[in-house]
Amino acid sequence: MRNSFVRLCLLTVLFVTLPAVLLAANEASPAKRVAYGPSYDVSKEVTLEGTVDHLATKPVPGQMWGGHLIVSTAKGPVDGQIGEFVLRGAHPFTATPGEKVKITGVSTTIHGKEAFLVRTIETQNRTITVRDTHGFFLLPGAHGRLAQSSSQGGAR
């Protein structure tokens, strides 16, 4: 008798709360997803040449998340957004201040701020692909990420 009463109470609670939960789930807005790939237009790519000012690997308030390669060019400094993945893996990217580099990417505006989304970084001895042609980051170890220069026996 007691078990029947407990079951009846549990079923009553279930039937009373289930419709409320379902209604709340329908009214909740889906989580907003942000992807930076669509703002990358490969037809607007430019290649900039300059020297490395510094490589910022720690987050800076007000900047896009991930690593930033600051390059001094003839037209002034460029903050190249390179993300976090290029700084990981078996061959993480490192840069020495004063090192000559060529960066290829697209200048765009994200959340009201100017950003240079780097797709490739070319140094004296290697070329690193940071993003695919749609602007999405390549994961560490992705095929073709790092091509050693021909002087080191790799393909370029």
N, C-alpha and C positions, 0 to 999 in steps of 0.2 A: 504494500500500500504506500509506504514511504517512498520507494523507488519510483512508483507511478507519479506521485506528486512532484518529485524533483524533475522527472522527465517532462511533465506538463509545464512546469515553470520555465525550463530551458527552451522548450519549443515556443512558448509564448514570447519570451525575450527575443528569440531568433526571428520570429515572424513580425515583431514590432520594429526591430532595428534594421532588418535587411532592406526594406524599401527606403528607409532614410539614407542608408549607406549608398545604395544604387543611385538615388537622386543626387546626392552630393558628388558622386563620381562623374555623373553626366554633366554637371554644371562646372566642374573644375576645368580650367583651361590647360591645354597640354603644355609641357615644358618647352620653353623657347630654346631652339638649337641655333648655334652660331657657327657658320662655316665661312672661312675666308677665301676659299677657292674660286667662287663665282666672280669675285672682283678682280681676278687675274685674267687679263686679256693678252695672250701671247703675241698678237699683232702689234701691240704697243710696247714690246720689249725694247730696251736700250742697253747698251754695254758701256759701262763707265770704267775709266782707268784712273788709278791713283795709288796712294800709299796708305797702308794701314795706320790709323791713328791709335785705335785700341779695339779690343774685343771685350764686350760687356757680356758676362755670363750670368750675372745675378739680376734678379728683377729690379726694375727701377719704377717707382710710382709714376703713373701717368703715361707709361710706355706700353706698347704691346708686349705680351708675355713671350718669353724665350730670349735667345741670344741675339745680340746686335753687333754687327761689324761696322765700326765707324771708319769710313774711308775719306781721306783728304783728296779732293779732286781739284781740277783747275777752276771749277765754278764754286768751290767751297766744300764743307764737310757734308757727307751723305751718311745717314743712319740706315744701314741695310738690315732689315729684319730677316734673320736666318733661322729662327726657331730654336728648339731644344735638341731635336734628334741628331742634327749634324755635329753636336758636341759630345755625342755618346758613341758607343760601339767600339769595334776593334781598331778603327782608324779615325779617332775624333779630330775635328778640325781645330787647329791652333794657328795663331797669327802673331807675328812679331811686329811691334811698331816700326814703321819705316819700310816694311816689306811691300814690294810692288804687287798689285792685284788688279784683276779685271773682274767686275761683277756684272752679271746680266740679270735683268729683272724688270719689274713694272712699278712705276710710281703711281700710287693710288691714294684715295682717302678712305680711312676706316674709322668709324665712330667720330667723324669730324676732325681727324688728325691725319696729316700727310704721312705716308709710309712708303718706303721703297722695299718691295717684296723681292728678295734675292732668289733667283732660280738656280744660277750656277756661280761658283767662285773659282777663278783661275789664278793660280800662283805660278811661280817659276817652275815648280816640279810636279804639280798635280792639278787636276780639275775635279771639283766636287759638285755634284748635282744635289741641290737642297730640296727643290720642288719638281713636280712633274709639269707638263705643259698646261695643265689646268689650274696650277697654283697650289695643289695639295702637297704637304710634306711627304718626303720619302722616308720610310722607316730605316733605322740602322741595319746595315747588311743587305739592303735592297739591291738587286742585280744592277750593276752599272753605276753604283754610287760613287766609287772612287776609281778613277783611271790614272794610273801612274804615267808620267811622261815617257816618251819613246826612249829617252836616254837611260831609263831604268827598266826598259824591256816591256813596258805595259802599253796598252792601246790608248789612244787619245781621242 
